[in-house]
Amino acid sequence: MAWAGWRFSAADDPMPVLAVPHSEKAPQRTDLSEKDRRRVADVVRPTHDFSRPEPFEAMAGGAGTSTAKPDRAGLTHPAGNLDGGGEESFRLGSALFEKLWVSSPSSTQASDGLGPLYNARSCETCHIRDGRGRPPAGAAGSPSLVLKFSFPDTLRSGAGGDPVYGRQLQDSGVPGLPAEGHLALRYEELLVTLADGERVSLRRPVYGIEGLSYGALDSATRLSPRLAPPMTGLGLLEAIDVADILAHADPDDRDGDGISGRPSWLAPGASGAPVLGRFGWKAQAATVRAQAADAFATDIGISTPDDMRSHGDCTARQPQCLAMEDGVQERLGPSEAPDPVLDLVAFYARHLAVPARRNVAAPAVLKGKRLFSDSGCTSCHVPKFVTRRDPTSPSTAFQLILPYSDLLLHDMGEGLSDTVPASAPGSTDEAKPLPGEWRTPPLWGIGLAQTVDARAGFLHDGRAQTLTEAVLWHGGEAQAARDRFVSLDAADRRALLAFLESL
């Protein structure tokens, strides 16, 4: 029976499931019967047979997996198990995702409200064909890469950010309003020699800002670059049970394996309890909708019912920006993008399909899969989960998925260290990510990244131009896995890369 269509009777008694080995206080799943529990535990158990593909391995996104041609549009397709109403909502959300917003006042009242300071005019501008962003090329900027502003914890007040420039550098302004400034980026070369003598050139980025229009940055402000991440499988990640994520957490490394993944707890939600962050480079958003609302306000300057900043990231020290007209239309409500705009964009983001795996039975791919496991990569890039039976969307319910992520924060070492901890809005003090900590990025779809956009970059700032470079930047908890990759001979490295390219 295909897992993509696996369902059980509602009469099954719900029971706790999946023991949490590293945290006695962690919650347990309550959506599964005892029969469910046994089957889920069996199917997510790591494989030790690399002679053939696992059942349903090619369908990485469950029943919604896209089997469309893996071309430049390979990440843009809707989940294959949407009903007619879902397909209509997806199309409407897609149109809003691509919508170009304009400055106020405008004759197109349903589209105005841009900025006044902003980084992009649409979601699609940064998430190119729903994939990852591209780093700047030469002197040219890129809206896909933004500079976040942060204070050290001892100096931060309120929501954080620079006192004048706010949360991030806005490199565009509406007519009559100067942009805040422009990213200055150069690279230093770092050569790495692999065990067989092959040399790889890495790019170490050095960031700055040119043409600051509103005075100097505060002396304590730090720069934190962020590349737009891919949109693949977001709804399925949202449907993973919290208990299954916490089952992989080991913040104190009690098992002594050197892997200390920890959850990103955010300020209490509607229930009054802390919520688990699982989206963004620092796991700073708990839901797809929350991530979308923040992007509307911070990147585009458009207010929504969930984030009412109609002047975007403008601060009290930018009075000219705050004096600009916004796009709020009284007849439509108090936000520039009233309901159902945010609903539809979030629906679209949740239901972008995971592409089907390619060449899963190829000998080189199977060999590479074994090497990926033997090297310790699956300690963080956890292959499999089964989603909840009662998620936000029925199409994401009870699916076997293979995202290759644990959605936890891991210390990736000094080479990838951010300048300061991310000021994730609402993070509890003890949960704020440290400079070197990053959420494990899901790997599904990564093999199509540069098919979708040849200039797509890897890692949080796009510094890596190839998957080899991305692996070589790993440090901290991933240092041992990175060193095993370096020690492989050329044939084994090609096999491991062939596996990654199949995802």
C-alpha positions in Angstrom: 0.0 0.0 0.0 1.5 3.4 -1.0 2.3 5.7 1.9 1.1 8.6 -0.3 -2.5 7.3 0.3 -2.1 5.8 3.7 -5.1 6.6 6.0 -6.6 5.0 9.1 -10.1 5.0 10.6 -11.1 8.0 12.8 -12.2 5.3 15.3 -8.5 4.5 16.1 -7.7 5.6 19.7 -5.1 8.3 19.8 -2.1 7.5 21.9 1.3 9.1 22.6 4.0 8.0 20.2 7.7 8.3 19.5 9.8 8.5 22.6 11.8 11.6 23.0 15.3 10.4 23.9 17.0 13.7 24.9 14.3 15.6 26.7 12.0 14.1 29.3 9.8 17.2 29.2 9.2 17.1 25.4 5.6 16.5 24.3 4.6 13.4 22.5 2.4 12.8 19.5 -1.3 12.5 20.3 -2.7 12.1 16.8 -1.8 8.4 16.3 -3.2 5.1 17.4 -0.9 2.3 18.7 -1.1 0.7 15.3 -0.1 4.0 13.7 2.7 4.4 16.1 4.3 1.1 15.1 4.0 1.7 11.4 5.4 5.2 11.7 8.3 4.1 13.8 9.1 1.4 11.2 8.9 3.6 8.2 11.0 6.5 9.5 13.7 4.2 10.9 17.0 4.9 9.1 17.8 2.4 6.3 20.9 0.2 6.3 20.2 -1.3 2.9 21.8 0.9 0.2 21.6 -1.7 -2.5 18.2 -0.4 -3.8 15.9 2.5 -3.2 13.5 2.5 -0.3 9.8 2.1 -1.0 8.3 5.4 -2.2 11.7 7.2 -1.9 11.3 9.0 -5.2 8.0 10.6 -3.9 9.8 12.8 -1.5 6.7 15.0 -0.9 4.2 12.2 -0.4 1.0 12.2 -2.5 1.6 15.9 -3.5 5.0 15.2 -5.1 5.4 16.8 -8.6 6.4 14.5 -11.4 6.6 17.3 -13.9 9.6 17.7 -16.1 12.6 18.8 -13.9 13.3 22.0 -15.8 13.4 25.8 -15.0 9.8 25.6 -13.7 10.6 22.5 -11.7 9.8 24.1 -8.3 6.7 26.1 -9.3 4.1 23.3 -9.5 1.2 22.8 -7.2 0.9 19.8 -4.9 -0.5 16.9 -7.0 -3.2 16.0 -4.4 -5.0 19.4 -4.3 -8.7 19.3 -5.1 -10.4 21.7 -7.5 -10.9 24.4 -4.9 -7.3 24.1 -3.7 -6.0 24.4 -7.3 -8.0 27.6 -7.7 -6.6 29.0 -4.4 -3.2 28.1 -5.5 -3.5 30.0 -8.8 -4.8 33.0 -7.0 -2.0 32.9 -4.5 0.5 32.5 -7.3 -0.8 35.7 -9.0 -0.4 37.6 -5.7 3.1 36.1 -5.2 4.1 37.5 -8.5 2.2 40.8 -8.1 4.2 44.0 -8.5 3.2 46.5 -5.8 3.3 50.3 -6.6 3.8 53.4 -4.5 0.9 55.4 -3.1 -1.2 57.2 -4.3 -2.0 55.2 -7.4 -4.9 54.6 -9.7 -4.5 50.9 -9.1 -5.7 51.1 -5.5 -5.5 47.3 -5.0 -1.8 47.4 -5.7 -0.5 50.4 -3.9 1.3 50.8 -0.6 4.8 49.8 -1.7 7.5 50.8 0.8 8.1 53.7 1.3 11.5 52.0 1.8 11.7 48.5 0.4 13.9 45.7 -1.1 11.6 44.2 -3.7 8.3 44.9 -5.3 7.1 41.3 -5.3 7.7 38.0 -3.6 8.8 36.4 -6.9 11.6 39.0 -7.2 13.6 37.4 -4.4 12.3 33.7 -4.6 13.2 33.3 -8.3 10.7 30.7 -9.8 10.1 29.7 -6.1 13.7 28.6 -5.7 16.5 30.1 -3.7 17.9 33.6 -4.3 21.0 34.6 -6.2 23.9 36.5 -4.7 25.0 39.8 -6.3 27.0 39.5 -9.5 30.0 41.9 -9.5 29.0 45.4 -8.7 25.3 44.7 -9.4 23.0 44.3 -6.4 20.5 41.5 -5.8 17.2 41.9 -4.0 17.5 38.2 -3.1 20.3 39.1 -0.6 19.4 41.5 2.2 21.5 42.8 5.1 19.8 42.4 8.5 20.7 44.9 11.3 21.2 43.6 14.8 22.4 44.8 18.2 24.3 42.7 20.6 21.9 41.4 23.3 23.2 43.8 25.9 22.3 46.8 23.8 19.1 45.6 22.1 15.8 47.2 23.1 12.4 46.6 21.7 12.3 44.7 18.4 16.0 45.2 17.8 17.7 46.5 14.7 19.6 49.7 14.1 18.0 52.8 15.8 17.9 54.7 12.5 17.8 52.0 9.8 15.6 49.4 11.5 15.7 45.7 10.9 17.4 45.6 7.5 19.0 47.8 4.8 16.4 49.0 2.4 18.1 49.6 -1.0 15.1 51.1 -2.7 12.7 54.0 -2.0 9.5 55.3 -3.6 9.8 58.5 -5.7 11.0 61.4 -3.6 12.5 59.2 -0.9 16.2 58.2 -0.9 17.1 54.6 -0.4 18.9 53.8 2.8 22.0 52.7 1.0 23.4 49.8 -1.0 25.2 46.6 -0.2 28.9 46.5 -0.9 30.3 43.0 -1.3 33.7 41.6 -2.1 35.2 38.2 -1.8 38.5 36.9 -0.4 39.8 33.6 -1.8 40.3 30.6 0.5 41.9 27.5 -1.0 41.1 24.1 0.3 43.1 21.0 -0.7 41.2 17.7 -0.6 42.8 14.4 0.3 43.5 13.4 -3.3 45.2 16.7 -4.1 42.3 18.5 -5.8 42.1 22.1 -4.8 38.8 24.0 -4.3 38.6 27.8 -4.2 36.1 29.1 -1.6 34.7 32.6 -1.5 34.8 34.4 1.9 32.4 37.4 1.7 33.2 40.8 3.2 30.2 43.0 3.6 29.8 46.8 3.8 27.3 49.5 2.9 27.8 52.3 0.4 25.9 55.6 0.3 24.1 55.7 3.7 21.4 58.3 3.3 20.3 58.8 6.9 23.5 59.1 8.8 25.9 56.6 10.2 24.9 53.2 11.6 25.1 52.9 15.4 28.6 51.8 16.4 27.1 48.6 18.0 25.0 47.6 14.9 26.1 44.5 13.1 25.4 43.2 9.6 23.8 39.9 9.0 23.4 38.8 5.3 20.4 36.6 4.4 19.7 35.0 1.0 16.1 34.2 0.1 15.6 30.5 0.8 13.7 28.1 -1.5 9.9 27.6 -1.1 9.9 23.9 -1.5 7.6 21.8 0.7 6.8 24.5 3.3 3.4 23.2 4.1 4.7 19.7 4.7 7.4 21.0 7.0 4.6 22.9 8.9 2.7 19.6 9.2 5.6 17.7 11.0 4.6 17.1 14.6 6.6 19.1 17.2 7.3 15.9 19.1 9.0 14.3 16.1 11.3 17.4 15.8 12.1 17.4 19.5 12.9 13.7 19.3 16.1 14.7 17.4 17.1 17.5 19.8 20.1 17.0 22.0 21.1 20.5 23.2 23.5 19.1 25.8 24.9 16.3 23.6 24.0 13.7 26.1 24.9 10.9 23.7 28.3 12.3 23.1 28.2 12.2 19.3 29.1 15.9 18.9 25.7 16.9 17.5 23.8 19.3 19.7 20.7 20.3 17.7 18.3 22.5 19.8 14.8 23.8 19.1 14.1 27.5 18.5 11.4 28.4 20.9 9.5 31.6 20.1 7.3 33.7 22.3 3.9 32.3 23.3 1.2 32.1 20.6 -2.5 32.2 20.9 -2.5 29.2 23.2 -0.2 31.0 25.7 2.5 28.4 25.3 5.9 28.9 23.5 5.8 27.8 19.8 8.5 26.1 17.9 10.2 28.1 15.2 10.9 26.1 12.0 11.1 28.5 9.1 13.9 30.9 8.1 17.7 30.6 8.4 17.5 31.0 12.2 14.1 29.2 12.6 12.6 32.5 13.5 9.1 31.9 12.3 6.7 29.2 13.5 4.3 29.2 10.5 4.3 29.8 6.8 1.8 32.6 7.4 4.0 34.3 10.0 6.9 34.2 7.6 4.9 35.6 4.8 3.5 38.5 6.9 7.0 39.5 8.0 8.3 39.4 4.4 5.4 41.6 3.2 6.1 44.2 5.8 9.9 44.1 6.0 10.9 43.4 2.4 8.1 45.1 0.4 6.6 47.5 3.0 3.1 46.1 2.7 0.9 45.8 5.8 -1.3 42.7 6.4 -3.8 41.8 9.1 -0.9 39.9 10.9 1.7 42.7 10.6 0.2 46.2 10.4 3.4 48.1 9.6 2.0 50.1 6.7 5.3 52.1 6.5 7.3 48.9 6.5 10.7 49.0 8.2 10.7 52.9 8.6 11.8 54.0 12.1 10.9 57.0 14.2 14.2 58.6 13.1 13.1 58.5 9.5 10.3 61.1 9.6 10.3 61.7 5.9 9.5 58.0 5.4 6.8 58.0 8.0 5.2 61.1 6.4 4.8 59.4 3.0 1.3 58.3 2.0 0.5 54.6 2.6 -1.8 52.3 0.7 -4.5 51.7 3.3 -7.9 51.9 1.7 -10.7 52.5 4.2 -13.2 50.6 2.2 -10.9 47.5 2.2 -9.9 47.5 5.8 -7.0 48.8 8.0 -4.1 47.0 6.1 -2.7 47.5 2.6 -3.1 43.8 1.8 -6.4 42.9 3.4 -7.9 39.5 3.7 -7.7 37.3 1.8 -4.3 38.3 0.3 -2.2 36.9 3.1 -4.4 33.8 3.2 -3.9 33.1 -0.5 -0.2 33.8 -0.5 0.3 31.5 2.5 -1.8 28.8 0.8 0.3 29.1 -2.3 3.5 28.8 -0.3 2.2 25.8 1.6 1.2 23.9 -1.5 4.2 24.3 -3.8 5.1 20.7 -4.6 8.3 18.9 -3.8 9.8 17.6 -7.0 10.2 13.9 -7.5 13.6 12.4 -6.9 15.6 11.5 -10.0 17.8 8.5 -10.7 17.1 7.0 -7.2 18.1 3.5 -8.4 21.3 4.6 -10.2 24.3 2.8 -8.7 26.2 6.0 -8.2 23.3 7.6 -6.4 22.8 4.6 -4.1 26.5 4.7 -3.3 26.4 8.4 -2.6 23.4 7.9 -0.3 25.4 5.3 1.7 28.4 7.7 1.9 26.1 10.6 3.0 24.9 8.4 5.8 28.3 7.0 6.8 29.8 10.4 6.9 27.3 11.5 9.5 25.3 13.9 7.4 22.0 12.4 8.4 22.6 13.3 12.0 21.3 16.8 11.1 19.8 16.2 7.6 17.3 13.7 9.0 15.8 11.9 6.0 12.2 11.0 6.9 9.1 12.1 8.8 5.4 11.3 8.7 3.3 14.4 9.0 0.4 14.8 11.4 -3.1 13.5 10.7 -4.6 16.9 11.5 -2.5 19.6 9.9 -3.7 23.0 8.5 -4.4 21.5 5.1 -5.8 18.0 4.4 -3.4 17.6 1.4 -0.5 17.6 3.8 -2.0 15.1 6.3 -0.3 11.8 7.2 2.3 11.8 4.4 5.7 10.1 4.4 8.1 12.9 3.4 11.9 13.0 2.9 13.0 16.6 3.6 16.5 15.8 4.9 16.3 18.2 7.8 15.7 18.1 11.5 14.5 21.8 11.6 16.8 22.3 14.6 19.5 24.9 15.3 23.1 23.7 15.0 26.4 25.4 15.5 28.1 25.4 12.1 31.4 26.9 13.3 33.3 30.1 13.0 33.5 30.0 9.2 29.7 30.4 8.9 29.3 32.5 12.0 26.9 35.4 11.8 28.1 38.7 13.2 25.6 38.6 16.0 22.7 36.5 17.2 19.7 36.9 15.0 17.0 39.1 16.6 14.2 36.8 15.9 11.0 38.7 17.0 9.6 37.0 20.0 12.4 34.6 20.8 12.9 33.8 24.4 16.3 34.9 25.8 17.5 31.4 26.3 16.4 30.4 22.8 17.9 33.2 20.7 20.2 31.6 18.1 23.9 32.1 18.7 26.1 33.6 15.9 27.2 30.2 14.6 23.8 28.5 14.9 21.6 27.9 11.8 18.5 25.8 11.2 19.3 22.7 9.2 18.1 23.6 5.7 15.9 20.9 4.0 17.7 19.4 1.0 14.7 18.3 -1.1 14.8 20.2 -4.4 18.5 21.1 -4.0 19.5 19.1 -7.1 17.3 21.4 -9.2 18.5 24.7 -7.7 20.8 25.7 -10.5 18.5 24.2 -13.1 15.8 26.6 -11.9 18.3 29.5 -11.8 21.9 29.1 -12.9 23.0 31.9 -10.6 21.4 30.4 -7.5 23.7 30.4 -4.5 24.0 28.0 -1.6 24.3 28.6 2.2 22.7 31.5 4.1 24.5 34.2 2.0 25.0 32.5 -1.3 28.7 32.4 -1.0 28.9 28.8 -2.2 28.6 28.4 -6.0 28.6 24.6 -5.9 27.5 21.9 -3.6 31.1 21.0 -3.0 31.8 24.5 -1.8 28.8 24.4 0.5 30.0 21.2 2.1 33.5 22.6 2.6 32.1 25.5 4.6 30.6 23.2 7.2 32.2 23.4 10.6 31.3 23.2 14.3 29.0 20.2 14.8 29.4 19.3 11.1 33.2 19.4 11.1 33.6 15.7 11.3 31.2 15.1 8.4 33.0 17.8 6.4 36.3 16.2 7.1 35.1 12.8 5.9 34.0 14.4 2.7 37.4 15.9 2.3 39.0 12.5 2.8 37.0 10.7 0.1 38.6 9.9 -3.2 37.4 11.5 -6.3 35.0 8.7 -7.3 33.4 8.6 -3.9 33.0 12.4 -3.8 31.3 12.3 -7.3 28.9 9.6 -6.0 28.0 11.6 -2.9 27.4 14.7 -5.1 25.3 12.5 -7.5 23.1 11.7 -4.5 22.6 15.3 -3.6 21.9 16.2 -7.2 19.1 13.5 -7.2 17.3 15.3 -4.4 
